[in-house]
């Protein structure tokens, strides 16, 4: 497992590990760390719209829905102030870079 | 005949009812203002400034940016008193004269009942900011928790804190170090008392493991090795008295916040697992902290500093950090499930937030004390801006007689104190003051602890609430 810290918002709000991007999002039903790419074809899930009753995120590429209940569980994380510390499913020697990814209004409540 | 049960109505105080209850609690004679800067071997006297309490709003929970405002200081002082009604304090010189009456007042059913009634609402006010500051998400497992713990590097040597830098670079290092030791007094003189709240009851082998930590803290029943006794000697070696709450008026808001946090977790057993997390992180980081504290005190006071309190912790907390993790946390997760982990993580992170607030608050207070002469000089340009009409600010005109002591407090914005006539001794911390004569004054920095005593037959002065004094200079 790999534990990384990154910004909850703004510059450096995305950490990319071995090519997989993660962001911290705040939805109407709670905050969590999630993969920023869609499991379908790698679309920009950080720009997703919210599905009915906030139960899913809709990828802007192919409108594939991902249930938020599962996403919320996936990455153990703690936000303290403006910093997030997340335990990611990658080996300690993984390649890491910090970037910025804009978030859709549904993910930046 | 109906047997329908009464609807359960949870207890809750707010608004005017809460305000009235706070004022009623704090109007107890033992909580009135003091005529001296220090309490004299009387652990029951705590200056709560009840005259100000009717004007505060206890419902609007402050965020982190406002956590050092006066309302928070007032609430932390009240909570310290409420929590400590569970502890036994006796004056060193005996329960003579007024102290016997004060003892009975402090431990009276009325004081305890009134305190308990306001405690939940004041805890929400005092610690509510942590709900915004710390947020846990995701499904935690033993493996992810251990990866997280390792990432904290709690055992690793840390960089010098703002506090250490402030003391070592202070214009008066001994004064700064004494102010620092005073901040520890509420915690270290009743050391481990909040923790003991967690070993009452009956909950299995982990209870006995926690008790072992307490045995160490209590010096195995040998009074001279009890940690609070070690700290008494540290205070005395630095030229300070060691009676309980002698320096009540010099406690910073964040020092009380830190101490009260552990009482809050210990008093409310629904937060038991948070306490376990905070315990681990405290014990693990104390090793390095105490090593550095001993070094700072020796650097400031030389060999006369009795630092055994700190060197003892350098040793024993290596065990306590490990014990907290391996003997408490791991077995508790095993017994009760991984769903308790977010609470443990939350305790760790909340403590880290409070530690950061406290470090910054203390360093800023030392800078405020050191720069007393500069803030006094700033009176001239700020007063000129007010006098010329360039700046208009709410003003309070005050007349006080000789010996009137404004017990320590702080303001939510910068203020200008302007002396119209007479003499004021303006106090900005322990052993730190400026004498202000007619036509003089001082800028009072936002959130900085201060008080004053009148040294002339009468003193007429004004307090101008300028908000941000720098805006008066441009």
Interface residues (C-beta under 8 A of the other chain):
Chain A: X1 X2 X3 X30 X31 X32 X33 X72 X73 X74 X75 X76 X77 X78 X79 X80 X81 X85 X86 X87
Chain B: X64 X133 X134 X135 X136 X137 X138 X139 X140 X141 X143 X144 X145 X147 X148 X150 X151 X341 X345 X346 X349 X352 X353
